[in-house]
């Protein structure tokens, strides 16, 4: 993956999330995906989500809690099979999504969160 590929992926990722269409979002994730989030434990009882069905359940519950969810990509980095998407969420909080891909699909990822704006 090069930076142009990563930027195209990030633009699609942003548009998918902002559509709130989980089928569209999940189209970029492998069936055996592993995703880690500090917020998952409060939503589904574990901070590590394994498999696309479990990821769908987590994000379905998450979107229900955040109906105004909106992401604005602020930067993209790439390293071999990994893309880092820097963005601000609907609360203005900076986040970095680190996603490792295999055959064009996310197989492993996590979000790293900055401070909530005051």
Order of alpha helices (4+ residues) and beta strands (2+ residues): alpha-alpha-beta-alpha-beta-alpha-beta-beta-beta-beta
